[in-house]
Amino acid sequence: MTAAATAVSPDARALWRGGRGPLLGVVLVLLAGLALAVLRSGDGGALRHDSPTPEGALALTTLLAEEGVTTTPVGTAARAGRELGPETTLLVAFPNAVPPSRLTDLRREAARAGARLVLVSPGEEAVSRVAPGVALAGEAELRDREPGCEDPTARRAGSATLGGRVLDLSAADDAAACYGEGPLATVAVLGATDGPDGIRAETVLLGSPEFLTNDALADDGNAALATGLLGSRADLLWYVPDGSEPPPEQDEQSLFDLAGDNWRWAAGQLAIAVLLAAVWRMRRLGPAVPERLPVRIRAAETTEGRARLYHRAGARGRAADALRESARAHLAPLVGVRSGADVAELVRAVGDRTGRPAAEVTALLAGPEPTDDPALIALADDLDALRNQVAQHPGTTAAPTAVSPEHPPAAPGRPPAPPKKDTP
C-alpha cells in the first residue's frame, strides 16, 4: 500500500504568521505618513494667490480684483522680468528662495520699467541685493502696530498686524520706516536710485506676511494696508518660484541649497525612523536565565552544526585546533601522560608507542593551519588513524574499570579472591 504524501507547502495560517510582522510595519508607516500629511495639509497653500487656507491669500486677490487689479501668477524670474511695466507691481512671496543674482536683475528691471517691487520677509542677502543701505536688525513680536511714518498708504490704513524681521533704515536714502520705532521698521518703502531718465520705481520690504493672509486680512487695517501696497498699479505679478528655472552660472550654491528647503524635514524623519528601528531591535540587558532545552540534541547533530558554522565562516584554523585538542586529550591517558602535559612530552610518548618520527607526530598534533578544506579533511583522517594506532598497540594503557564492592581488587602479589557464593 502506497503511503500518502505529506504536504510541505505552507498553508494560509503559516503564511499569516510569517508575514504579519512586516505587514504590520507597512501599515504603521502608511498611517504615520497619513497623519503627517494631515498635520501639514495647510502648508502647501502658504502665501499662494489662489489658496483658501488660513495661510493663503485668496481673500486679498479677491479684494484686488474688485478694485480692478489683475493678479497674474509667475513661477520664474525671467518671466517676471519680461512682464514688468509702469503699471505693474511685482510681489516676490519667497525672496530667500530666489538666487541673489536674480533679485539684482529684478530690481534693475523694475527700476527700468518704473514698476513697484515688493519683497515679503526678505533675508540678509535679499535685502543687500534689493535695498542697498538697509540692514536687518533682528526679529520683532507679531502684534498690532501704528504706522509711525509719513507714507500715505500706511497712514490711511492705520494700525495693522506687523512684526517679524526688523529693518534698519538709518543708512538708506529716500526711505519711509513704518510700523516700527525711529529708523527701525517692519515695513519699509524706498525710492529707486538707478532708474533711467528720472523714472522712480519703488521698493517695499515687508517684515512679515501675516497681514496678507486670509486668516488676518479682516483684522484692524490689514486689508487697507495690503490693498494699498499691492493695488497701486493695475497689474500685480505674484511671483512664487516653481523650481523650473535653472540657477545662474555666477551663483555658487552649496549642497544644502541644491537639496531644497525640505531637506531638514526629511533628515528629521529619517532620524526618527532610525531611532524607532533601534528601539524595536534593541535587547534588554540583564542576567542570563538558565532554562532546560525543550528537546535533547544528539552529539552528532551538534558536531555537524558546529562544523557547518566553521565551514561557512572559513574558520579552518579554529576547526583544526578543535580536532587537535580533542586528539591530544584522547591520546594522553592512552600513552600514560598526565592531562595538560606539554605537547613535546606527548609527542615523545606517542612516537615511542607508534614508532612514528617526532616531526610527523608534531605536525599532526600541533602543526600549521590547513590551507584549504581538503587539507582539513586529511588532517581529521590522519588524527583518527593515529588514535586507532595508539589504541590498538599492545602496550597501550587500558582505561580504568569500575570496581564492584563485592569484588575488591587483589592485593599486590596475591591472586584475586574467589567470588562469593550465595547461601540458600
C-alpha positions as CSV (number, residue, x, y, z in Angstrom):
1,M,0.0,0.0,0.0
2,T,1.5,3.3,-1.0
3,A,1.9,5.9,1.8
4,A,0.2,9.2,1.3
5,A,2.5,12.1,0.5
6,T,3.0,14.6,3.3
7,A,2.2,18.2,2.3
8,V,5.2,20.5,2.8
9,S,3.8,23.7,1.3
10,P,2.9,26.4,3.9
11,D,-0.8,26.9,4.5
12,A,-2.6,30.2,5.0
13,R,-2.1,30.2,8.7
14,A,1.7,29.7,8.3
15,L,1.8,32.4,5.7
16,W,0.0,34.8,8.1
17,R,2.3,34.0,11.0
18,G,5.3,34.6,8.9
19,G,4.1,37.8,7.2
20,R,2.1,39.6,9.8
21,G,5.2,41.3,11.3
22,P,6.3,43.0,8.0
23,L,2.7,43.8,7.1
24,L,2.1,45.5,10.5
25,G,5.3,47.6,9.9
26,V,4.0,48.7,6.4
27,V,0.6,49.6,7.9
28,L,2.2,51.7,10.7
29,V,4.4,53.5,8.1
30,L,1.3,54.3,6.0
31,L,-0.6,55.5,9.0
32,A,2.3,57.7,10.1
33,G,2.6,59.2,6.6
34,L,-1.1,59.9,6.5
35,A,-1.0,61.6,9.9
36,L,1.9,63.8,8.9
37,A,0.1,64.7,5.6
38,V,-3.0,65.7,7.6
39,L,-0.9,67.8,10.0
40,R,0.9,69.5,7.2
41,S,-2.0,69.8,4.8
42,G,-2.2,73.6,5.2
43,D,1.5,74.3,4.4
44,G,1.0,73.8,0.6
45,G,-1.0,77.0,0.2
46,A,1.1,79.4,2.3
47,L,1.0,82.8,0.6
48,R,-0.4,81.5,-2.7
49,H,-2.6,83.9,-4.5
50,D,-5.4,81.3,-5.0
51,S,-5.2,79.4,-1.8
52,P,-8.2,79.4,0.6
53,T,-6.2,78.0,3.5
54,P,-5.6,80.3,6.5
55,E,-2.1,81.0,5.3
56,G,-3.2,81.6,1.7
57,A,-4.1,84.9,0.0
58,L,-7.2,84.2,-1.9
59,A,-9.2,86.9,0.0
60,L,-6.6,89.5,-0.8
61,T,-6.6,88.8,-4.5
62,T,-10.4,88.8,-4.5
63,L,-10.4,92.3,-3.0
64,L,-7.8,93.5,-5.5
65,A,-9.9,92.1,-8.3
66,E,-13.0,94.0,-7.1
67,E,-10.8,97.2,-7.3
68,G,-9.8,96.4,-10.9
69,V,-6.3,94.9,-10.2
70,T,-5.4,91.8,-12.3
71,T,-3.3,89.2,-10.4
72,T,-1.0,87.1,-12.6
73,P,1.0,84.2,-11.1
74,V,4.5,83.7,-12.3
75,G,7.0,81.0,-11.5
76,T,10.3,82.2,-12.8
77,A,12.3,85.4,-12.5
78,A,12.8,85.5,-16.3
79,R,9.0,85.7,-17.0
80,A,8.5,88.2,-14.2
81,G,11.2,90.5,-15.7
82,R,9.6,90.2,-19.2
83,E,6.1,91.2,-17.9
84,L,7.2,94.2,-15.9
85,G,5.8,97.6,-16.9
86,P,5.0,101.1,-15.4
87,E,1.6,99.8,-14.3
88,T,2.9,96.7,-12.6
89,T,3.6,95.6,-9.0
90,L,5.8,92.6,-8.6
91,L,5.3,90.7,-5.4
92,V,8.2,88.3,-4.5
93,A,6.5,86.0,-2.0
94,F,9.6,84.0,-1.1
95,P,12.7,86.1,-1.9
96,N,15.0,83.9,0.1
97,A,14.3,81.1,-2.4
98,V,15.4,83.2,-5.3
99,P,19.0,83.2,-6.4
100,P,20.6,86.6,-5.3
101,S,21.7,87.5,-8.8
102,R,18.1,87.0,-10.0
103,L,16.9,89.5,-7.3
104,T,19.5,92.0,-8.6
105,D,18.2,91.6,-12.1
106,L,14.6,92.0,-10.9
107,R,15.5,95.2,-9.1
108,R,17.2,96.6,-12.2
109,E,14.3,95.6,-14.5
110,A,11.7,97.0,-12.1
111,A,13.6,100.4,-12.0
112,R,13.9,100.4,-15.8
113,A,10.2,99.7,-16.2
114,G,9.1,102.0,-13.4
115,A,7.4,99.1,-11.6
116,R,6.9,98.6,-7.8
117,L,8.9,95.7,-6.3
118,V,7.6,94.2,-3.0
119,L,9.5,91.6,-1.1
120,V,7.9,89.6,1.8
121,S,10.1,88.8,4.8
122,P,13.5,89.0,3.0
123,G,16.7,87.7,4.4
124,E,20.0,89.5,4.8
125,E,21.3,88.5,1.3
126,A,18.0,89.5,-0.4
127,V,17.9,92.9,1.4
128,S,21.5,93.7,0.4
129,R,20.7,92.9,-3.3
130,V,17.4,94.8,-3.5
131,A,17.8,97.7,-1.0
132,P,21.4,98.9,-0.5
133,G,21.7,100.8,2.7
134,V,19.1,98.8,4.5
135,A,20.2,96.2,7.2
136,L,18.4,93.6,9.2
137,A,18.2,94.4,13.0
138,G,16.7,91.2,14.4
139,E,13.1,90.0,14.9
140,A,10.0,91.7,16.4
141,E,6.9,90.2,18.0
142,L,3.9,90.0,15.8
143,R,1.2,92.4,17.1
144,D,-0.9,95.4,16.3
145,R,1.3,98.4,15.5
146,E,0.7,102.0,14.5
147,P,2.2,103.4,11.2
148,G,4.6,105.9,12.8
149,C,5.6,107.2,9.4
150,E,4.5,109.7,6.7
151,D,3.8,107.2,4.0
152,P,0.2,107.9,2.8
153,T,-0.7,104.2,2.3
154,A,0.3,103.4,5.9
155,R,-1.4,106.5,7.4
156,R,-4.7,105.6,5.6
157,A,-4.6,102.0,6.8
158,G,-3.8,102.9,10.5
159,S,-2.9,100.1,12.9
160,A,-2.0,96.7,11.3
161,T,-0.7,93.3,12.4
162,L,3.1,93.6,11.8
163,G,6.2,92.1,13.2
164,G,8.8,89.6,12.0
165,R,12.0,90.9,10.5
166,V,13.1,94.4,11.7
167,L,14.7,96.6,9.1
168,D,17.2,99.3,9.9
169,L,16.8,102.3,7.5
170,S,19.3,104.7,9.2
171,A,21.7,104.5,6.3
172,A,19.0,104.4,3.5
173,D,18.1,107.4,1.3
174,D,14.6,108.4,0.5
175,A,13.0,105.7,2.7
176,A,9.9,105.6,4.9
177,A,10.3,103.5,8.1
178,C,6.7,102.4,9.0
179,Y,5.3,100.3,11.8
180,G,8.4,100.5,14.0
181,E,10.3,102.9,16.1
182,G,12.6,105.6,14.6
183,P,14.8,104.1,11.8
184,L,13.7,100.6,12.8
185,A,10.7,99.4,10.8
186,T,8.7,96.3,9.9
187,V,7.5,97.9,6.6
188,A,10.0,99.9,4.5
189,V,9.1,102.0,1.4
190,L,12.1,103.1,-0.6
191,G,12.6,105.1,-3.8
192,A,14.7,103.8,-6.7
193,T,18.2,105.1,-7.2
194,D,19.1,103.6,-10.6
195,G,16.0,104.4,-12.6
196,P,16.9,105.8,-16.1
197,D,15.5,109.1,-17.3
198,G,14.3,110.1,-13.8
199,I,11.9,107.2,-13.5
200,R,11.5,106.4,-9.9
201,A,10.4,102.9,-9.1
202,E,9.5,101.9,-5.5
203,T,10.8,99.0,-3.4
204,V,8.7,97.8,-0.5
205,L,10.1,95.4,2.2
206,L,7.6,93.7,4.4
207,G,8.9,92.2,7.7
208,S,6.2,89.5,7.9
209,P,3.4,88.1,5.6
210,E,0.7,87.6,8.2
211,F,-1.4,90.7,7.4
212,L,-1.7,89.5,3.8
213,T,-3.2,86.1,4.7
214,N,-6.8,85.0,4.7
215,D,-6.7,84.4,8.5
216,A,-5.6,88.0,9.4
217,L,-6.9,90.2,6.5
218,A,-10.1,91.3,8.3
219,D,-8.2,92.4,11.4
220,D,-7.6,96.1,12.1
221,G,-6.3,97.9,9.0
222,N,-4.7,94.8,7.4
223,A,-6.9,94.9,4.3
224,A,-6.4,98.6,3.7
225,L,-2.6,98.2,4.1
226,A,-2.4,95.2,1.8
227,T,-4.6,96.6,-0.9
228,G,-2.7,99.9,-0.7
229,L,0.7,98.4,-1.1
230,L,-0.2,95.8,-3.8
231,G,-3.1,97.6,-5.6
232,S,-1.5,100.9,-6.5
233,R,-0.9,99.6,-10.1
234,A,-3.3,98.0,-12.5
235,D,-1.4,94.7,-12.7
236,L,0.0,92.5,-9.9
237,L,2.6,89.8,-10.7
238,W,2.5,87.2,-7.9
239,Y,6.0,85.6,-8.1
240,V,6.3,82.2,-6.3
241,P,9.4,80.2,-7.5
242,D,8.3,76.9,-9.0
243,G,11.8,75.4,-9.3
244,S,11.7,75.2,-13.1
245,E,14.3,78.0,-13.6
246,P,17.9,76.8,-13.7
247,P,20.3,78.7,-11.3
248,P,22.6,81.3,-12.8
249,E,26.1,80.2,-13.5
250,Q,27.6,83.0,-11.4
251,D,25.7,81.9,-8.3
252,E,27.6,79.4,-6.2
253,Q,25.2,77.0,-4.5
254,S,26.1,74.6,-1.7
255,L,24.8,71.1,-1.4
256,F,22.1,72.2,1.1
257,D,20.9,74.9,-1.5
258,L,20.6,72.2,-4.1
259,A,18.7,69.9,-1.8
260,G,15.9,72.4,-1.4
261,D,14.1,73.8,1.6
262,N,12.7,70.4,2.9
263,W,16.0,68.6,3.5
264,R,15.8,69.3,7.2
265,W,12.3,67.8,7.4
266,A,13.4,64.7,5.5
267,A,16.5,64.3,7.7
268,G,14.4,64.6,10.8
269,Q,12.0,61.9,9.6
270,L,14.9,59.6,8.7
271,A,16.4,60.2,12.2
272,I,13.1,59.3,13.9
273,A,12.8,56.2,11.7
274,V,16.3,55.0,12.6
275,L,15.6,55.7,16.3
276,L,12.3,53.7,16.2
277,A,14.1,50.8,14.4
278,A,16.8,50.8,17.1
279,V,14.3,50.7,19.9
280,W,12.4,47.9,18.1
281,R,15.6,45.8,17.6
282,M,17.4,46.5,20.9
283,R,17.6,43.9,23.6
284,R,17.2,44.5,27.3
285,L,20.3,43.9,29.3
286,G,20.0,41.6,32.4
287,P,21.3,38.4,34.0
288,A,21.3,35.2,32.0
289,V,18.4,33.0,32.9
290,P,19.2,29.3,32.7
291,E,16.4,27.0,31.3
292,R,16.2,23.5,30.1
293,L,16.3,22.8,26.5
294,P,12.9,21.7,25.1
295,V,14.4,18.7,23.4
296,R,17.6,16.6,23.7
297,I,20.1,17.1,20.8
298,R,22.4,14.3,19.8
299,A,26.1,15.0,20.0
300,A,26.4,14.2,16.3
301,E,24.0,16.9,15.3
302,T,25.8,19.4,17.5
303,T,29.1,18.5,15.9
304,E,27.7,18.7,12.5
305,G,26.1,22.1,13.2
306,R,29.3,23.5,14.5
307,A,31.2,22.1,11.5
308,R,28.8,23.9,9.2
309,L,29.4,27.2,11.1
310,Y,33.1,26.8,10.8
311,H,32.8,26.0,7.1
312,R,30.5,29.0,6.5
313,A,32.9,31.3,8.3
314,G,36.0,29.8,6.6
315,A,37.5,29.2,10.1
316,R,39.8,26.3,9.2
317,G,42.2,27.2,11.9
318,R,39.6,27.1,14.6
319,A,38.4,23.7,13.3
320,A,41.9,22.3,13.2
321,D,42.6,23.5,16.7
322,A,39.4,21.8,18.0
323,L,40.4,18.5,16.2
324,R,44.0,18.6,17.6
325,E,42.8,19.4,21.1
326,S,40.4,16.5,21.1
327,A,43.1,14.2,19.8
328,R,45.6,15.3,22.5
329,A,43.0,14.8,25.2
330,H,42.2,11.3,23.9
331,L,45.9,10.2,23.4
332,A,47.3,11.4,26.7
333,P,45.7,8.8,29.0
334,L,46.4,6.0,26.4
335,V,50.2,6.6,26.5
336,G,50.4,7.4,30.2
337,V,50.9,11.1,30.0
338,R,49.2,13.3,32.5
339,S,46.4,15.6,31.4
340,G,47.6,19.1,30.4
341,A,51.2,18.0,29.9
342,D,53.5,19.7,27.4
343,V,52.9,18.9,23.7
344,A,56.6,17.8,23.4
345,E,56.1,15.2,26.1
346,L,53.0,13.9,24.5
347,V,54.8,13.8,21.1
348,R,57.7,11.7,22.5
349,A,55.3,9.3,24.2
350,V,53.2,8.8,21.1
351,G,56.3,8.4,18.9
352,D,57.7,5.8,21.2
353,R,54.4,3.9,21.2
354,T,53.8,4.0,17.4
355,G,57.4,4.3,16.1
356,R,56.5,7.4,14.0
357,P,59.0,10.2,13.7
358,A,58.6,13.1,16.2
359,A,58.3,15.6,13.3
360,E,55.4,13.7,11.8
361,V,53.6,13.4,15.2
362,T,54.3,17.1,15.9
363,A,52.8,18.1,12.5
364,L,49.6,16.2,13.4
365,L,49.2,17.3,17.0
366,A,50.5,20.9,16.8
367,G,51.1,21.7,13.1
368,P,50.3,24.7,11.0
369,E,46.8,25.7,9.9
370,P,45.4,23.8,6.9
371,T,45.4,25.8,3.7
372,D,42.1,24.6,2.3
373,D,39.2,22.3,3.1
374,P,40.7,19.1,1.6
375,A,43.8,19.6,3.8
376,L,41.5,20.0,6.9
377,I,39.7,16.7,6.0
378,A,43.0,15.0,5.5
379,L,44.1,16.2,9.0
380,A,41.0,14.8,10.6
381,D,41.6,11.4,8.9
382,D,45.3,11.3,10.0
383,L,44.3,12.1,13.6
384,D,41.8,9.3,13.6
385,A,44.4,6.9,12.2
386,L,46.8,8.0,14.9
387,R,44.3,7.4,17.7
388,N,43.4,4.0,16.3
389,Q,47.1,3.0,16.0
390,V,47.8,4.0,19.6
391,A,44.6,2.4,20.9
392,Q,45.5,-0.9,19.2
393,H,49.1,-1.0,20.3
394,P,49.8,-3.9,22.8
395,G,51.4,-1.7,25.3
396,T,48.6,0.8,25.5
397,T,47.4,1.6,29.0
398,A,43.8,0.3,29.5
399,A,41.2,2.7,30.8
400,P,40.3,2.1,34.4
401,T,37.2,0.0,35.1
402,A,34.6,0.4,37.7
403,V,35.2,-1.7,40.8
404,S,32.3,-3.6,42.4
405,P,32.1,-3.6,46.2
406,E,31.5,-7.4,46.1
407,H,34.8,-7.9,44.2
408,P,37.5,-5.8,45.7
409,P,40.9,-5.5,43.9
410,A,43.5,-8.1,44.9
411,A,46.5,-7.1,46.9
412,P,49.8,-7.0,45.2
413,G,51.4,-10.5,44.9
414,R,48.1,-12.2,45.8
415,P,45.6,-13.9,43.5
416,P,42.2,-12.3,43.3
417,A,39.7,-13.5,45.8
418,P,37.1,-16.1,44.6
419,P,33.6,-14.8,44.1
420,K,31.2,-15.3,47.0
421,K,28.6,-18.0,46.7
422,D,25.1,-17.2,47.5
423,T,23.8,-19.1,50.6
424,P,20.4,-20.8,50.3
